[in-house]
Amino acid sequence: MMAENKRVRLEPHIEEYLKSHAIRVLDKPASAVTSAELTTLTNAIIYEHKLAQSMAKQIPFAKLFSWLMSWVPGSRVVGLNQQATDVPTMKELPEPDNFEFDADLGDLYEEAA
């Protein structure tokens, strides 16, 4: 199947994103990219995205993430369809530290100086 020439309008942020890949894909600075090369950049990025998406479908990321988080002490991972059962309430939270003594001690040092 042959590619057809079609005109499309690029939003400025998309064009900037495409040009940011010019060095990596075309080995050319972003300022020297022509409109024809924008097509090449677009095709390359779409192809890379398609490859990454097919790889992501093969890897069970949710299970991998849960397994990794099981190694982190004190972490608790809650799935999308689950709710945490032991969420602390405001009554269970510890009282904030009182720093009045520290402030008074600092005042004493300032007065002595």
C-alpha positions as CSV (number, residue, x, y, z in Angstrom):
1,M,0.0,0.0,0.0
2,M,1.4,3.4,-1.0
3,A,1.4,6.3,1.4
4,E,-0.8,9.3,0.4
5,N,0.3,12.9,0.7
6,K,-2.2,14.6,2.9
7,R,-2.0,18.0,4.6
8,V,-2.4,18.1,8.3
9,R,-2.1,21.0,10.7
10,L,0.2,20.5,13.7
11,E,-0.4,22.3,16.9
12,P,2.7,24.2,18.0
13,H,3.4,21.9,21.1
14,I,3.2,18.8,18.9
15,E,5.6,20.3,16.4
16,E,8.0,21.2,19.2
17,Y,7.7,17.6,20.6
18,L,8.5,16.1,17.2
19,K,11.4,18.4,16.7
20,S,12.8,17.5,20.1
21,H,13.4,14.0,18.7
22,A,15.3,15.3,15.6
23,I,18.8,14.8,17.0
24,R,18.0,11.2,18.1
25,V,16.1,10.1,15.0
26,L,17.6,12.2,12.2
27,D,20.9,13.3,13.7
28,K,19.9,16.8,12.9
29,P,19.3,19.9,15.1
30,A,15.6,20.8,15.6
31,S,16.1,24.2,14.0
32,A,17.1,22.5,10.7
33,V,14.1,20.1,10.4
34,T,12.0,20.6,7.2
35,S,8.3,19.8,6.9
36,A,9.1,16.6,5.0
37,E,11.3,15.5,7.9
38,L,8.5,16.2,10.3
39,T,6.7,13.4,8.5
40,T,9.7,11.1,9.1
41,L,9.8,12.1,12.8
42,T,6.1,11.4,13.1
43,N,6.3,8.0,11.5
44,A,9.3,7.0,13.7
45,I,7.6,8.1,16.9
46,I,4.4,6.4,16.1
47,Y,6.3,3.2,15.3
48,E,8.2,3.4,18.6
49,H,5.0,4.0,20.4
50,K,3.4,1.0,18.7
51,L,6.4,-1.2,19.7
52,A,6.3,0.0,23.3
53,Q,2.5,-0.6,23.5
54,S,2.9,-4.1,22.3
55,M,5.6,-4.8,24.8
56,A,3.5,-3.3,27.6
57,K,0.7,-5.7,26.8
58,Q,3.1,-8.6,27.2
59,I,4.4,-7.5,30.6
60,P,2.0,-7.7,33.6
61,F,3.0,-4.3,35.0
62,A,0.4,-4.3,37.8
63,K,1.8,-7.6,39.2
64,L,5.4,-6.5,38.7
65,F,4.7,-3.2,40.6
66,S,2.9,-5.0,43.4
67,W,5.8,-7.5,43.7
68,L,8.4,-4.6,43.8
69,M,6.4,-2.7,46.4
70,S,6.2,-5.8,48.6
71,W,9.9,-5.4,49.1
72,V,9.6,-1.8,50.4
73,P,9.1,-1.9,54.2
74,G,5.9,-0.3,55.4
75,S,4.4,0.1,51.9
76,R,0.9,-0.8,51.2
77,V,-0.4,-1.1,47.7
78,V,-4.1,-0.9,47.1
79,G,-5.5,-2.2,43.8
80,L,-7.8,-0.2,41.7
81,N,-10.9,-2.1,42.8
82,Q,-9.8,-2.4,46.4
83,Q,-10.0,-0.1,49.4
84,A,-7.7,0.1,52.3
85,T,-9.4,-1.3,55.4
86,D,-7.1,0.2,58.0
87,V,-7.0,3.8,57.0
88,P,-6.2,5.9,60.2
89,T,-8.9,8.3,61.3
90,M,-8.2,11.7,62.8
91,K,-8.5,10.3,66.3
92,E,-5.8,7.7,65.8
93,L,-3.2,10.2,64.4
94,P,-0.5,11.1,66.9
95,E,-0.5,14.6,68.4
96,P,1.9,17.0,66.7
97,D,5.2,17.7,68.5
98,N,5.3,20.6,70.9
99,F,8.3,22.8,70.4
100,E,7.7,25.3,73.1
101,F,10.5,24.0,75.2
102,D,13.0,24.2,72.3
103,A,11.8,27.8,71.6
104,D,12.3,28.8,75.2
105,L,15.7,27.3,75.3
106,G,16.7,29.1,72.1
107,D,15.5,32.4,73.7
108,L,17.7,31.8,76.7
109,Y,20.8,31.4,74.4
110,E,19.8,34.6,72.5
111,E,19.5,36.5,75.8
112,A,22.8,35.3,77.1
113,A,24.5,36.4,73.8
